[in-house]
Amino acid sequence: MSALIVTSHPLQRAGAWAVAVLAKRADPGRVSESDLDAVASVLAADLVAAATASKDSTRYDWWKVLFALYPNSKATHSKRPSDPNVLRPDIESLFVPDTPGTATVRPCTFCATSTTVVWAKSNLPLFDTSKALNALPPGVPGWPVCRGCRIAMWALPYGSWVTAGSATVLSSDEADTEREFARRNVLRARRVMQAGFTGLPAGARPELVVLVALRDATDGLCATTLFSFKNDNQEPWLRVTRMRRAVPAFLATVDGNALLRRGWQLLRRALNCDDAQGRTTTSGAGEAARLLFEAEDGRSRPLLGQLHRLLADADGPWSLRDREALVRLAFTYAEEVFGMETDLEPVATLIADWIAQGSSPRGRLAEYRKAALSDYQLGALLVQAYTRLQLNGHETPLAGPELWKPLIQRQPRAWEQRMLLFAQVSVILQQRGVRVSGKTADSEQEREIKALLDRPAFAEDHGDEYDGYYDYEMEQS
């Protein structure tokens, strides 16, 4: 029987995969008692080094990570010993095997393995204190935790994407994806211990690490959930974001299509932010990856919404090829991720004809842009456009009200269809050469985008962000 059981609890699961990576095992089920001994020694050494580090050292950054997860523990308490030799026995005692016959035996909270050890909030992130007896079995001063799960819960920050104040763990349909996420984060943790957070690139967001892990571990459908949390004594919080099962397939489609790769690169470029010295402060690759996740509370930016904002900028620097790439990216995402099958060209042509035939196409586009995402306002604009074109003796058949219904009624995916409609209108106008912008595409930008597209999308999106430090071997630490 394995010395470590991986469970469905996201924190224990992330820690279990971190233990497997630290022990150089293929999965947690292959971790032995001797592996647990070795990993416990690594954890104890790192904990003592971080807890006794001076505040001006890079090693102290790892203590900040520990404090955000275990604020009342022996390794982070304000009254902890500063002498490593004094602190070490207290740290090592966290991971020793159970001593039979000395206490009541209970099933582990996570995996049901028999144990005599009980822990509370001081050692377990996002758990109650031992004083919250109403949330615990009667007379139990904490949560029973077996040795394997105790080590896993303290290996948690190694397998998580961490900041100085929070951690993010992954839960996925594919075990290989979870392992790859843990592997990359273990190496990142080593980097934090060696160089501090200042030694990390701006692009190292958890969503971007997930995209790399998905690319390396799966080619098919895969649902993925990120749990981000903070566990300090002030305001603990938990945020859950999810990636739909079809997103990996969408990304594979992007990687294999030149026009879609161009659209993804343009999106990344638009989201990238540099400071006055030209240093990247917000990575476009990381922000683009973030758009592929949906927050459980609805507070997240959708990919289609961001593409709509880019395309709605009448003075944006988009060439015709750029706009076609962004529009194709939006439609492909809607088709592959949401399963939408829409033919919006007749309605888009109606609106484009109405805009083009006006005395001020730019003014009519502004009117449409204002109404584009409102069911009522879009319906009113379509009536106006249809009527005006009929009165002007429009030669070709017009898209009638029966084709408007999916766009102006309150039904599932109507909002997304209205955004796609705007995208299609914008590209039709540019294909026809209708003048709605005071600017032209920057030829310098065109050359830069072309240079970016000389490499596959994911190699550009992800590889360069990590190659500088993910090739570290753990022995170097």
Buried (B, 14 or more C-beta within 10 A) or exposed (E): EBBBBBBEBBBBBBBBBBBBBBBEBEBBBBBEEEBBBBBBEBBBBBBBBBBBBEEEEBBBBBBBBBBBBBBBBBBBBEEBBEEBEEBBEBBBEBBEBBEEEEEEEBEBBBBEBEBBBBBBBBBBBBBBBBEEBEEBEEEEEBBBBBBBBBBBBBBBBBBBBBBBEBBBBBBBBBBBBBBBBBBBBBBBBBBBBBBBBEEBBBBBBBBBBBBBBBBBBBEEEBBBBBBBBBBBEEEBEBBBBBBBBBBBBBBBBBBEBEBBBBBBBBBBBBBBEEEEEEEBEBBBBBBBBBBBBBBEEEEBBBBBBBBBEBBBBBEBBBBEBBBBBBBBBBBBBBBBBBEBEBEBEEBBBBBBBBBBBBEEBBEBBBBBBEBBBBBEBBBEBBEBBBEBBEEEEBEEEBBEEEBBEBBBEEEEBBBBBBBBBBBBBBBBBBEEEBEBBEEEBEEEBBEEBEEBBEBEBBEBBBBEBBEEBBEBEBEEB
